[in-house]
């Protein structure tokens, strides 16, 4: 999926800490 990288890059621009939380929680659904 290119979505993962795309979402990662977008969120990293906004909040780097938020990415860690999403990686642990929501990315598990992907």
N, C-alpha and C positions, 0 to 999 in steps of 0.2 A: 504493500500500500504506500502510495506517495502522500496520502493524507496525513499519516503520522508525522512525517518530516515537515510537511507544510504547516500543520497545526503547531508543531514544536517551534518552528522558526517564528511564527506569528506571535505565539505566547511569550517566547524568549525575549522578543523585542519589548513586550509590555512588562512582564514580571518574570524574572528568572526563578524565583522561589516557587511561584505558582506552577511552573513546569514540573518541578520535583513532585509536587502533590498530585498533579494530573497523571504523571508517569506511574505513580504507585496505585492510584485509584482507577481513573477512567480508562487509561490505556490498556488496562487488563481486559476490558470489554472488547477492545479491538482484536 
